[in-house]
Amino acid sequence: MNYPTSGTQTTSPILYVGLDVDDTSFHGCALTENQQEGLEFKTKSSSSDPCRTLEKFNTQKNALKICYEAGYLGYSLQRELQEKGYRCEIVAPSLIPHPAGKRVKTDRLDARGLARYYAKGLLTTIHVPSPEQEAVRDLLRSRCFLKKQIQRVRHHFLSCIRRLGLHYRQETANPDGTYWTKQHRIWLKGKIEKFDSDPLKLNFTLLLSRLEALEEERNSYEDQIENLAKNPCHQQKIRALTCYRGIDTLAALSLVSEIGDIRRFDHPRRLTSYCGMDIIEHSSGGKERKFCMSKMGNKHIRTCVIEACQFVSYPPLISKILKERRKETPMHLVQIADRCMQRLYKKSRKMLYREKPTNKVKAACARELLGFIWESLRAVTA
């Protein structure tokens, strides 16, 4: 069904549809802007069933606008409805109005509320990426998931070793010895071979083989990510971000895939809010109260920029690796990155002199870094 675009004159009112989706069924409600009660229906959990129901009862051939909450379905339902000619949008669940006195929650009432708020323009829609962008994003997020698994296996392995009274740093007389280096792994394999208990030896052998398998899978992910970074559609943006200190190819591709089209943020404040790095504030009666970050946004971008600010208080020097990454970068992008490095260094030193906590300094600098990233990406896409 074709829906009207902007500038098209329609004689009949638009029919707003709210869908509450789950695995077993879809609950829906359709009404016009001036209606308080509309058509309520329940269908099977597929994109074709609600369309058939709406077409059956839409005798006046009204234009349809459909919405549903972001959830486990992701963007699949929206794309299916879009292909069939329906206008469908996904709304942010955390920004749906909730009356204070509401104490009854059902799928039917949720669908009715969605339709009513959607008709009044009270819902906030989210950006839908292209399937290619979503595939790159999923690849990067799977790599992060694998990295966390490796960390958990390593922690479990080390805790089991310490319970047996074995201490790598004491036995090697190296108090600053780093775990999971080549020397540490040789030491671990030597200790495993000397175990008398067969169950104990089997346990550590399987743990070590599992860890090595996970690390090989992580390396495969990183090789694929390096190949994706060479794609012409990503190359300019990645080049604009890798000239920053603390942002390598992996972090740059993560930021590019998570942010998407930078032109949808008309100001750095919008990007800061999208990442959940805006400040919680409760100011009233002449008193100003500001607290921590809201963290109501994209955590992957937030993690990338905070990790990029781990050494922000170090003197602003250009290392050999950073100089190598900047070889083919245009000068105006390098100047933005240098200006960012100088600003963050001054800001971090001032906050540290005031005895601010280190993590608070990194978070504050990460918010500043987002503004410069916005400037660099806008310069590339302009």
LINUR-V972043 format. One record per backbone hydrogen bond with DSSP energy under -1.0 kcal/mol. CO is the residue of the C=O (numbers start at 1). NH is the residue of the N-H. If there is no record, write none. Layout:
CO_NH ; CO_NH
//
This chain:
5_8 ; 15_65 ; 16_31 ; 17_67 ; 18_29 ; 20_27 ; 26_43 ; 27_20 ; 28_41 ; 29_18 ; 30_39 ; 31_16 ; 39_30 ; 41_28 ; 43_26 ; 44_46 ; 48_52 ; 49_53 ; 50_54 ; 51_55 ; 52_56 ; 53_57 ; 54_58 ; 57_59 ; 58_61 ; 63_15 ; 65_17 ; 66_89 ; 67_19 ; 68_91 ; 71_74 ; 73_76 ; 75_79 ; 76_80 ; 77_81 ; 78_82 ; 79_83 ; 80_84 ; 81_86 ; 82_85 ; 87_66 ; 89_68 ; 90_126 ; 91_70 ; 92_95 ; 93_96 ; 99_102 ; 106_110 ; 107_111 ; 108_112 ; 109_113 ; 110_114 ; 111_115 ; 112_116 ; 113_117 ; 114_118 ; 115_119 ; 116_120 ; 117_122 ; 124_92 ; 130_134 ; 131_135 ; 132_136 ; 133_137 ; 134_138 ; 135_139 ; 136_140 ; 137_141 ; 138_142 ; 139_143 ; 140_144 ; 141_145 ; 142_146 ; 143_147 ; 144_148 ; 145_149 ; 146_150 ; 147_151 ; 148_152 ; 149_153 ; 150_154 ; 151_155 ; 152_156 ; 153_157 ; 154_158 ; 155_159 ; 156_160 ; 157_161 ; 158_162 ; 159_163 ; 161_166 ; 162_165 ; 167_171 ; 168_172 ; 169_174 ; 174_177 ; 181_185 ; 182_186 ; 183_187 ; 184_188 ; 185_189 ; 186_190 ; 187_191 ; 188_192 ; 189_193 ; 192_195 ; 197_201 ; 198_202 ; 199_203 ; 200_204 ; 201_205 ; 202_206 ; 203_207 ; 204_208 ; 205_209 ; 206_210 ; 207_211 ; 208_212 ; 209_213 ; 210_214 ; 211_215 ; 212_216 ; 213_217 ; 214_218 ; 215_219 ; 216_220 ; 217_221 ; 218_222 ; 219_223 ; 220_224 ; 221_225 ; 222_226 ; 223_227 ; 224_228 ; 225_229 ; 228_231 ; 231_234 ; 231_235 ; 234_238 ; 235_239 ; 236_240 ; 237_241 ; 238_242 ; 241_244 ; 244_247 ; 248_252 ; 249_253 ; 250_254 ; 251_255 ; 252_256 ; 253_257 ; 254_258 ; 255_259 ; 256_260 ; 261_264 ; 262_265 ; 267_270 ; 267_271 ; 268_272 ; 269_273 ; 270_274 ; 271_275 ; 272_277 ; 273_276 ; 274_298 ; 276_295 ; 278_294 ; 280_291 ; 284_287 ; 287_284 ; 289_282 ; 292_280 ; 295_297 ; 298_302 ; 299_303 ; 300_304 ; 301_305 ; 302_306 ; 303_307 ; 304_308 ; 307_310 ; 309_312 ; 311_314 ; 315_317 ; 319_323 ; 320_324 ; 321_325 ; 322_326 ; 324_327 ; 326_329 ; 330_334 ; 331_335 ; 332_336 ; 333_337 ; 334_338 ; 335_339 ; 336_340 ; 337_341 ; 338_342 ; 339_343 ; 340_344 ; 341_345 ; 342_346 ; 343_347 ; 344_348 ; 345_349 ; 346_350 ; 347_351 ; 348_352 ; 349_353 ; 350_354 ; 351_356 ; 352_355 ; 357_361 ; 358_362 ; 359_363 ; 360_364 ; 361_365 ; 362_366 ; 363_367 ; 364_368 ; 365_369 ; 366_370 ; 367_371 ; 368_372 ; 369_373 ; 370_374 ; 371_375 ; 372_376 ; 373_377 ; 374_378 ; 375_379 ; 376_380 ; 377_381 ; 378_382
//
